[in-house]
Amino acid sequence: MKIQFLGAALTVTGSRTLIEHGSRKILVDCGLFQGFKHLRLRNREPLPVTPSEIDAVILTHAHLDHSGYIPLLVKEGFRGPVYATQGTRELCGILLPDSGYLQEEEARYANKRGFSKHKPALPLYTQKEAVASLASLRSVDWYKPFSLGDGLTVEFHRAGHLFGAASILISDGKKSIAFSGDLGRNNDPMIHAPDFRGSPDYLVIESTYGNRSHATRPAMDELKEAINRTIHRGGVVVIPSFAVGRAQLVLYYIHELKRMKAIPNVPVYLNSPMASNTNEVLMRAVGESRLSSKEMNEICDAATIISSPEESIELNERREPMIIIAASGMASGGRVLHHLKAFAPDERNMILFVGFQAGGTRGEAILKGAREVKIHGEYWPINAEVTHINSMSAHADQNELFSWIKNLPHLPKKIFVNHGEPEAADTFRRRIEEQLKTTAVTPEQLQSFVL
């Protein structure tokens, strides 16, 4: 069995790992690179393996850094199945067409305004191509092994992190390798805790927060203070949020704070059709969430849904206190960019980040104190207060990742630490080697290993 890292090597984006066994070629995750330009350019480079030669894709979850390359893979000749949980399949049905639409819109806007170096600017794939790729997805059950051929079997285990998110166990009957996927947290109020039941010989583990611990202070307390501080000075709270998963968690906390009368009853707007569609999926998913259907309905009703571009534009004209939740979570695209242009210049307002900000994104630049950022070809001042609540993260921190490994029945022979910035991945690698006395490596892009 051979493993090659085609993405997420010393970065948190572009998750793609190739497994070769006998005549079979299996791709674990098929994500887009995001953030720094040199990473995004990898999306347009040919894969080191011909797409038509890939037999199957195993998908850990629906976030675009794990699933967003699927339409392009299909466009370039992949004809195999994409295996995923039912939850991941449903969310991909929302995320992938939206990704194609946004890429078309960004290309159209770039061509209209002339700020792209490409003449004309073209999307990686269109909305139509993304919709067509959904026919490749196949639903699988939790904890039930199935065959990939040539003696390979696969099992999906709960990873937390997101509705439908999985850790993967692949075995050839003699040895096995696990992929943690993005691991969630044990205390998430909405998503079930990670529950991995395998005993792998090798392990590929994420390290998004491999060099830090989350704040122990409850996220709801931090959110309450941030909202009250902004509303008190007559400002607007703009929350860049991932539409799938994080937006629903933010709504949960806001609903609870209003129920307890801990924050004023100001208007709350969810400006993301994708987040609205995700709400509907979660309300149908009885048993996949810690919450009841009644609780999910109450949470989803806590915000006014903004559907049309006209409604979104009208929001930017308002100046009364309100809370706006809009995608994208790293301010890399979507409707939140227009809200930043409208509200970031005013010091009464707040830009509140509630998730990880990858290197090279606008979110990271703003969080690090940039006084202006480039949006749609122009620079816009950042005078609003900038706040980050990292305890709301859906990623396990270093201690939680370490505990997940320690809870395995036996230590793997080798652990590959990926899906982390260089410092985070290497810090976590050192802790594994020093405290667990097993081999750990941080693979580089395109590096391969024989198991």
C-alpha positions in Angstrom: 0.0 0.0 0.0 1.3 3.4 -1.0 0.2 6.9 0.2 0.9 10.2 -1.5 -0.1 13.6 -0.2 -1.6 15.8 -2.9 -2.8 18.5 -0.6 -3.2 19.7 3.0 0.5 19.1 3.5 1.8 21.9 5.8 -1.3 23.9 5.0 -5.0 23.6 6.1 -6.5 23.5 2.6 -6.7 21.3 -0.4 -7.2 18.0 1.4 -6.4 15.2 -1.2 -4.5 12.0 -0.3 -3.9 9.2 -2.8 -3.9 5.6 -1.7 -2.6 3.0 -4.2 -3.0 -0.7 -3.5 -2.6 -3.4 -6.3 -4.4 -1.9 -9.3 -6.6 0.4 -7.2 -6.2 4.1 -6.9 -8.3 5.7 -4.1 -8.5 9.4 -3.3 -9.3 10.3 0.2 -10.9 13.8 0.1 -10.9 16.0 -3.0 -10.7 19.6 -1.7 -10.0 23.0 -3.0 -6.9 25.0 -2.0 -7.8 28.3 -0.4 -5.9 31.3 1.1 -2.5 32.3 -0.3 -2.4 32.9 -4.1 0.4 30.3 -4.6 -1.9 27.7 -2.9 -5.0 28.7 -4.9 -3.0 28.4 -8.1 -2.6 24.7 -7.3 -6.3 24.3 -8.1 -5.5 25.0 -11.8 -2.5 22.6 -11.9 -3.0 19.1 -13.2 -3.2 16.3 -10.7 -0.1 14.0 -10.6 -2.6 11.2 -11.2 -4.9 11.1 -14.3 -8.5 11.6 -13.0 -9.9 8.8 -15.2 -7.5 6.4 -13.4 -8.9 7.1 -10.0 -11.2 4.3 -9.0 -13.1 6.0 -6.1 -13.1 9.0 -3.8 -13.7 8.7 -0.1 -15.0 11.9 1.3 -14.6 12.7 5.0 -17.0 15.7 5.0 -18.6 18.4 2.9 -16.5 21.6 3.5 -15.0 22.8 0.3 -11.4 22.3 1.4 -12.3 18.6 1.4 -15.0 18.4 -1.3 -14.7 21.4 -3.6 -12.5 19.9 -6.3 -14.9 17.1 -7.1 -16.7 18.9 -9.9 -13.3 19.6 -11.6 -12.2 16.0 -11.1 -15.4 14.8 -12.8 -15.0 17.5 -15.5 -11.5 16.2 -16.3 -12.6 12.5 -16.6 -13.2 10.9 -13.2 -16.0 8.4 -13.6 -15.9 6.5 -10.3 -18.1 6.7 -7.2 -17.6 9.3 -4.4 -18.4 7.6 -1.1 -19.8 9.7 1.8 -22.2 9.6 4.6 -25.8 10.7 3.9 -25.3 13.9 5.8 -22.2 14.8 3.7 -24.0 13.9 0.5 -26.8 16.2 1.3 -24.5 19.1 2.3 -22.5 18.6 -0.9 -25.7 19.1 -2.7 -25.8 22.6 -1.3 -22.1 23.5 -1.2 -20.8 22.3 -4.6 -23.4 24.1 -6.8 -23.0 27.2 -4.7 -19.2 27.0 -5.2 -19.7 26.8 -9.0 -22.1 29.7 -8.9 -19.8 31.9 -6.8 -16.9 31.1 -9.2 -19.0 32.1 -12.2 -20.0 35.3 -10.4 -16.5 36.2 -9.4 -15.3 35.7 -12.9 -18.1 37.8 -14.3 -17.4 40.6 -11.8 -13.7 40.4 -12.5 -14.3 40.7 -16.3 -16.8 43.6 -15.8 -14.4 45.5 -13.5 -11.2 44.4 -15.3 -9.2 43.6 -12.2 -8.2 40.1 -13.2 -4.9 39.4 -15.0 -6.7 36.7 -17.1 -8.5 37.8 -20.2 -11.1 36.6 -19.8 -11.3 35.4 -16.2 -12.8 31.9 -16.1 -14.2 29.8 -13.3 -12.7 26.5 -12.3 -16.1 25.0 -13.0 -19.6 26.2 -13.4 -22.7 25.7 -11.4 -24.0 23.3 -14.0 -20.9 21.2 -13.9 -21.1 21.1 -10.1 -24.7 19.9 -10.2 -23.7 17.2 -12.7 -20.9 16.0 -10.4 -23.4 15.2 -7.6 -24.5 12.1 -9.5 -21.2 10.5 -8.5 -22.0 10.6 -4.7 -23.0 7.4 -3.0 -24.3 7.2 0.6 -22.7 4.8 3.1 -23.7 3.8 6.6 -21.8 4.5 9.8 -19.5 1.7 11.0 -20.4 -0.8 8.2 -17.4 -1.9 6.2 -17.7 -2.1 2.4 -15.4 -3.3 -0.4 -13.4 -1.1 -2.8 -12.0 -4.2 -4.6 -8.5 -5.8 -4.5 -9.1 -6.7 -0.8 -9.6 -3.1 0.3 -12.4 -2.3 2.8 -13.5 1.1 4.1 -15.4 2.1 7.3 -16.9 5.5 8.2 -16.7 6.5 11.9 -18.1 9.7 13.5 -15.6 12.6 13.6 -17.8 15.3 15.1 -16.8 18.7 13.5 -19.8 18.9 11.1 -23.1 17.2 10.4 -22.1 13.9 8.5 -18.3 14.4 9.1 -16.4 11.1 9.3 -13.0 9.6 10.1 -12.1 6.8 7.7 -10.6 3.4 8.2 -9.1 1.6 5.2 -7.8 -2.0 5.5 -6.3 -4.5 3.0 -6.8 -7.3 5.5 -3.2 -7.3 6.8 -2.7 -3.6 7.6 -4.9 -0.6 8.0 -4.7 3.2 7.8 -7.0 5.7 9.4 -7.7 9.3 8.3 -9.0 11.4 11.2 -10.6 13.9 8.9 -11.4 17.2 10.6 -12.0 16.2 14.3 -14.7 18.0 16.3 -15.0 18.7 19.9 -16.5 16.7 22.7 -18.6 19.6 24.1 -20.2 20.8 20.9 -23.8 21.6 21.8 -25.1 20.5 18.4 -22.9 17.8 16.9 -22.2 14.4 18.4 -18.7 14.0 19.8 -16.0 12.1 17.8 -16.5 8.3 18.1 -13.7 6.3 16.4 -13.7 2.6 17.0 -10.8 1.3 14.9 -7.3 0.3 15.7 -5.2 1.4 12.7 -1.5 0.5 12.0 -1.0 3.9 10.4 -2.7 7.3 11.0 -3.2 10.5 9.1 -4.3 13.2 11.6 -5.3 16.8 11.1 -3.4 19.5 13.1 -5.4 22.7 12.4 -4.9 23.7 16.1 -1.9 21.4 16.7 0.0 24.2 18.5 -2.6 25.7 20.7 -5.4 25.2 23.1 -8.9 26.7 22.9 -10.0 29.2 25.5 -11.7 27.6 28.4 -14.1 30.5 28.8 -17.6 29.5 27.4 -18.1 30.8 23.9 -21.6 32.0 24.8 -20.1 34.4 27.4 -17.6 35.9 24.9 -20.4 36.3 22.3 -22.6 38.0 24.8 -20.0 40.5 25.7 -19.1 41.2 22.1 -22.7 41.8 21.0 -23.6 43.9 24.0 -20.5 46.1 23.6 -21.3 46.8 20.0 -25.0 47.3 20.4 -24.4 49.7 23.4 -22.5 52.0 21.1 -25.1 51.8 18.3 -23.1 49.5 16.1 -23.6 46.6 13.8 -22.1 43.1 14.4 -20.9 41.5 11.2 -20.1 37.8 11.6 -18.3 36.2 8.7 -19.3 32.6 9.0 -19.0 29.3 7.3 -22.6 28.7 6.0 -22.5 25.0 6.8 -22.1 24.2 10.5 -20.8 27.4 12.0 -23.7 29.6 11.0 -26.1 27.2 12.8 -23.9 27.2 15.9 -23.9 31.0 16.0 -27.7 31.0 15.7 -27.9 28.5 18.5 -25.9 30.8 20.9 -27.8 33.9 19.8 -31.1 32.1 20.3 -30.0 31.0 23.8 -28.7 34.5 24.7 -32.0 36.1 23.7 -34.0 33.5 25.5 -32.1 34.3 28.7 -32.5 38.0 27.9 -28.7 38.3 28.1 -28.5 40.4 24.9 -31.0 43.0 23.5 -33.7 41.8 21.1 -32.0 43.4 18.0 -32.7 42.1 14.5 -30.6 39.1 13.4 -30.1 38.4 9.7 -28.8 35.3 8.1 -27.5 36.5 4.7 -26.7 33.2 3.1 -29.1 31.2 0.9 -26.7 28.2 1.4 -26.9 28.6 5.2 -30.7 28.7 5.0 -30.7 25.5 2.9 -28.4 23.9 5.5 -30.9 24.8 8.2 -33.5 22.8 6.3 -31.2 19.8 6.0 -30.4 19.9 9.7 -34.1 20.1 10.7 -34.8 16.9 8.8 -31.8 15.1 10.3 -33.3 13.7 13.4 -30.7 11.7 15.4 -27.7 13.3 13.7 -27.8 16.2 16.1 -27.8 16.5 19.9 -30.8 18.8 19.5 -34.4 17.8 19.0 -36.4 18.8 15.9 -38.3 21.4 18.1 -35.0 22.9 19.3 -33.6 23.0 15.7 -36.8 24.8 14.4 -36.5 27.4 17.2 -32.9 28.1 16.4 -33.5 28.3 12.6 -36.3 30.8 13.3 -34.0 33.0 15.3 -32.9 35.0 12.3 -34.5 36.6 9.3 -33.4 34.9 6.1 -32.0 37.2 3.4 -32.5 35.5 0.1 -32.2 38.0 -2.8 -29.2 40.2 -3.7 -31.6 43.2 -3.5 -32.4 42.4 0.2 -28.6 42.0 0.8 -27.9 45.4 -0.7 -30.7 47.0 1.3 -29.1 45.7 4.6 -26.0 47.8 3.8 -28.1 50.9 3.8 -29.3 50.4 7.4 -27.4 52.0 10.3 -29.4 50.8 13.4 -28.0 48.1 15.7 -28.3 44.6 14.2 -26.4 41.3 13.8 -25.6 40.0 10.3 -24.3 36.5 9.8 -23.0 36.0 6.2 -20.6 33.7 4.3 -17.8 33.2 3.8 -16.2 32.4 7.1 -12.7 33.6 6.0 -14.0 36.6 4.1 -12.6 35.1 0.9 -15.8 35.6 -1.1 -19.6 35.8 -0.9 -22.0 38.4 0.4 -20.0 39.2 3.6 -17.5 41.1 1.4 -20.3 43.7 0.6 -21.1 44.0 4.3 -17.4 44.6 5.1 -17.3 47.4 2.6 -20.4 48.9 4.2 -19.6 48.5 7.9 -15.9 47.9 8.4 -15.0 51.7 8.0 -17.2 52.7 11.0 -15.6 52.3 14.4 -18.9 51.7 16.1 -19.3 48.4 14.3 -17.7 45.0 15.0 -16.3 42.3 12.7 -16.6 39.1 14.7 -14.7 36.0 13.6 -15.9 32.7 14.9 -13.7 30.2 13.1 -10.2 29.4 11.8 -8.6 32.0 9.4 -6.3 30.3 7.0 -3.1 32.1 6.0 -3.5 34.4 3.0 -7.2 35.0 3.5 -8.8 38.4 4.1 -10.0 37.1 7.5 -6.5 36.4 8.6 -5.3 39.8 7.4 -8.1 41.6 9.3 -7.5 39.5 12.4 -3.8 40.3 12.4 -4.6 44.1 12.4 -4.7 45.1 8.8 -5.9 48.7 8.6 -7.3 48.2 5.1 -8.0 45.2 2.8 -8.5 44.7 -0.9 -12.1 43.8 -1.9 -13.2 43.7 -5.5 -10.1 45.5 -6.7 -10.2 48.4 -4.2 -8.8 49.0 -0.7 -11.3 49.5 2.1 -10.4 50.8 5.6 -10.9 48.6 8.7 -11.9 50.9 11.5 -14.5 48.6 13.1 -13.5 46.6 16.2 -12.2 43.2 15.3 -12.8 40.2 17.6 -12.2 36.5 17.4 -14.0 33.8 19.5 -11.8 30.7 19.0 -13.6 28.7 21.6 -16.4 28.4 19.1 -14.2 26.4 16.8 -15.4 23.1 15.4 -11.8 21.8 15.3 -10.3 19.9 18.2 -7.4 21.7 19.8 -3.9 20.2 20.5 -5.0 18.5 23.8 -8.2 17.1 22.2 -6.2 15.8 19.2 -3.7 14.2 21.5 -6.4 12.5 23.6 -8.0 11.1 20.5 -4.7 9.4 19.6 -4.1 8.1 23.1 -7.6 6.6 23.2 -6.8 4.3 20.3 -6.4 0.6 21.4 -2.8 0.7 20.3 -0.4 3.3 19.0 0.0 3.4 15.2 3.4 2.5 13.8 3.6 5.8 12.1 1.5 9.0 12.3 1.3 11.5 9.4 0.5 15.0 10.7 -1.2 17.0 8.0 -4.0 19.7 7.6 -2.1 22.3 9.6 0.1 25.3 9.0 3.8 24.5 9.3 4.2 25.6 13.0 1.0 23.9 14.1 1.8 20.6 12.3 5.4 20.5 13.5 4.6 21.4 17.1 2.0 18.6 17.2 4.5 16.2 15.6 7.1 16.9 18.3 4.6 16.3 21.0 3.5 12.9 19.5 7.1 11.7 19.2 8.3 13.0 22.6 5.3 11.8 24.7 4.0 8.8 22.8 7.4 7.5 21.6 6.1 6.6 18.1 7.2 7.9 14.7 5.5 11.0 13.4 6.2 12.9 10.2 4.8 16.1 8.6 4.5 15.2 4.9 5.4 17.7 2.2 3.3 18.4 -0.9 3.5 15.4 -3.3 5.6 13.3 -0.9 4.8 9.6 -0.9 5.4 6.7 1.5 5.1 2.9 1.2 3.3 1.4 4.2 
